[in-house]
């Protein structure tokens, strides 16, 4: 799976350095961010009888 992301110019070099040092890190970070987003959305839209 490929993911295309538009980054601000000043972040491109930093992200490339991270990718070269630890190729799996960005994938893990994206998975973590997506999981948090899904959990937040479920909690925000779930029943309010807690």
Protein Blocks (a to p, Z undefined) as FASTA:
>chain_A
ZZdddddfklmmmmmmmmmmmmmlmmmmmmmmmmmmmmmmmmmmmcfkZZ
